[in-house]
Amino acid sequence: MTETGISPFVNAPIQGQGLPSSNGDSTPLRTLCADLHARITAFLQEDVPTERLRNVQAQCRHSLSIISEALDRYPLETLSLSYNGGKDCLVLLILYLSLLSTRPSLPAALPSILIPPPHPFPSVDAFVATSSTRYHLSLSQYTSPSMKTAFADYLSGTGRSIHAIMVGTRRTDPHGAELSAFDPTDHGWPAFMRVHPVLEWRYAEVWAFLKHLRVEYCGLYDEGYTSLGGTNDTRPNPKLRVVEAGKVWYRPAYELEADEEERLGREGSG
C-alpha cells in the first residue's frame, strides 16, 4: 500500500494482455508501456456507470489523439515531457506511456524536465523521485529565477535535441485560456513547440481518471491540497476545511468539484 491508501497503478491487476513489443525487446520501459496500454484500452472499452466517467473516456480519446499527432510530428528523441509530480501531468504521463508500446524502439528512459518551485514540499520531491523512477523518466532538473531561463538552460544542456515539450496545463490554469493543443513558445522565449494534451480536462475529470484507474499520486492531495506550488505559497484548500469537535482537518482533493475553486489554496493566484 502507498501513502494514498491504494495500490500503485503499475502494480494493479492488468485487464487483458500486454501488447507484444514490435521489435522483440522486453525492456522495463516497454513492459510498462504495454501494461498501461492494456489498462487504458480496457478502460475505454468499459461500460462505465457514470456520465463523468463517460466524459473521461472521451477526454482520454482526445488526449491520445493529440499525443499521437505529437509522436507523428516529432521523433521520440526530440520530444520531452514537463513533469512535476502533479495530478495533471500524471494523467498526461500515463496516457503518453500507453501509446509508446508499439513504437519500433524505445530509450531506456524518456526525456523530461522538472522546474521546481523555489521552496518545494519534501513530500512532492519524494513523489517525483519515486514516480520518475517507476515510469522510467530521464528527469533533468533546472532551478533558476524564471521559467524562461530554466527552459533555455535545458534546451542548451541536456535537452539540446528537444523540439517539443508536452505540458500538463489545463484550460482553467493561469494563462491557459488562450492556448491550443500545439503552441510555439512566445517571442523572446527559447524556441520549442508546447504540446497540451490535457488542456480541455476538467478538475473533477482528472480525479475521476486517477481514482478509477487507481493511479498512485502525491499524498499531499489527501491532506486537502488541490493545486501544488511551494511551501511559501500553497495551503490546503479552504473549501475542503472541516471543523469537528474543535479539531480542524481537510477532506481530500478529489472531493472538490468546481474548477474555479481549485487554486483557492494558492496565494497570489487570483
N, C-alpha and C positions, 0 to 999 in steps of 0.2 A: 504493500500500500504506500501511498505518497502523502505529502502534506495536504493535498486536495481531498484526501479520503477516497480516491478512486484509483484503479489500476492505470498505469501509463498506457496510452493508445497503442504504442508499438508492441506491447506485451499482451494486449487484449486478444481474445479469441478471434481468429480470422474467419470471415464468412466467405466461402468459396476458396478456390485455389489461386495461389500467386501465379502470375504470368511467367512463362519461361523466358529467360533472357535471350535477346535477339542475337547476341554474339557468343552465347555459350558460357559467359563468365558467371561467377557466383560471388561477386564481391559483396561485402556487407552493405554498401550503398544500394546496389541493385536488388538485393534481397529485401531491404527495407522498402524500396520503391514499389516492388511487386506486391508486397503485403498491403501497402497503403492504397495501391491501385485497386486491389481486390476489395478492400473495405469501402472505398469511395464508390466503386461500381455497384456494390451491394446496396449501399445507401440510396443511390439514385434509382435503383430498381425496386426499392422497398415501398410498400403501400403504407405510407406513414399516416398516423392517426389525427394530425392537426394541420390546420391551414398554415400555421407558422412553419412547420417542417416542410410542407409542400413549397412554401416560398424559399426556404433554404435550399431545397433541391434545385429550384430554378436559378437561384443565385450561384450555386456551385457550377451549374452548366455554363452560365455566362462567364464566370471567372475562369473556368477551364478553357473556354474559347479564347479569352484574352491571353492566357499563358501559352496556349498552343500557338497563337499568332506570334507571340514574342519568340518562341522557340523556332518558328519558321523564319523569322526575320534575322535572328542573331545566332551565330554558332554558340554552343553551350559555354565555351571558354571565354566568350565576350559578354556573358550575361551574369549579373550579380544580384544579390538579394540584400535589402536593408533589414537587419534583424536586431531587435532589442528585447526580445522575450515577451512582448506584449501580446494581448489577445488577438489583435487584428493581423499582425504579421505571422502569428502562429497559424491562423486559418490559411493565409496565403502560402506558408511553407508546406503545410500538409497537402494542399492541392497541387502545388508545384512538384513535389516529390512524387505524387501519384501519377503524374504524366511522364515521368522520366523512365519508367520501367522498360519501355521498348526502344529507348534510344540506342543506336548502334554501339556507342561506347560511353562510358561514364568515368569521371575522375574519381580518385579516392575520396575527395571531399569537394563540396560545392563552394565557389567563391561567394563571399558575403562580407558585409561591413556592419560594424557596430559603432554608433556615435553616442556614447553615454552622456547623461546629464552631468553637470559639474559635481553634484552631490548624490550619487546613486544609492539606492537601497541595497544593503548587503544581500537581502533575500532575492532581489532581482538579479544581482550579479551571480549569485549561486545558481539560479534557474537558467540564466543564459549559458553558464559554463556547462551544466549537465545536459541541457537540451541541445546545444550546438554540437556536443559530442554524440548524443543519441541520434541526431538527424544528419550527422556527417557534414557539418559546415566547416569550411576553412574560413574562420571568422577573423577579419582584420579589424582591430580596434583603433580608432583615431579620436583622441581627445584634443580639442582645440577651442579657441574662443567663439568660433562660429561654425555653422553647418557648412557654409560655403568653403571655408578653409579646410575643414575636415574632408570634404569630398575632393577638393583639389589635391590634398596630400595623398589621399587614397589612389586617385587616378594617375598620379605621378609616381606612386610607390608600388605596393603590392597589387593594386588594381589597374596597372597601366595598360592591360589588354582589354579592359572593360569598356563596352559601348552602351550598355543599357543596364539599369538597375530597377528591379521590382520593389515597390514600396507598398506598405500596408495602409496607406492613407484612405480614409473614407470621406464621403461627401460632407458629413457634418463636422469633420475636423476643421481646425483653423486653416484657412487658405485652400480648403477642399471644394468650395462651391463652384469654382470655375474650371476645375480640372477635367480632363478626359482620360480615356484608357491609355493613350500614348501621348506624352507631352515632352518635347525637348526642354531642357533647362532654359531659364530666362537669360537674357543678355547680361553679361558680366559674371555669370556663374561658369564653373567648369562644364564643358560640353559633354552631355550624355543624354540618352533617352530615359525619361522616367516612365515606368510602366505601373499602372494602378489596377490590378485585377480585382480587388475587393472594394472598389470605390463606391458601389451602389448598395453595399450591405448596410442593413440597419443594426443598431446596437443589439437588440434582442435576438436578431438572427445569428449574430456572431456567437452569442452564448448558447443558442439552441443547437448550433453545429458542434461546438466544443463539448457540450454536455451529452448530446445524443450519441456522438461518436466516442465519448469517453477519452478525450484528449487531455493529457496532463497539462496544467497551467500553473503559473506562479501563484504561490499561496497567499500573497497579499490580496488577491481578488476575493478570497474567502473572508477577509477582515474588513470588507466594506470599501476598499479602494476600487474605483471604476475606471480611472484613467491614470496611468503611471508616469510620473515625471521623476523629480528628485526629492530627497528628504526635506529640502528647504521650501518646496512649493506644492507639495502633494499631501492631502489629508484624506481620511475616509469620507465618502460622500455623505453629506448631511441628510439626504433623502432616505438613507438606509439606517439612520440612527434610531436606536431603541432604548428606552429607559424602563427598566423593570426592577422593582424592589430597591430603588435607589442606586442601581447599577446601570452603567451605560455600555452598550455593545452595538455592533453593526451587523446588519444582515449581509449576506454575500452579494457580490457584484451582479451575479446572474439574476437576482430578484428585481433589479431595476428594469423599467420598461421604456421610459421615454428617452429618445436620442438627445433631446435638448438638456437633459439633466446629467448626462454622462460626465461632464467636466466640472461639476459643481464643487468637487474637491480639489481642483487645481487653482491655485492663487494666480491672479492676473490673467485668467483665461477668458475673461469677459463673461 
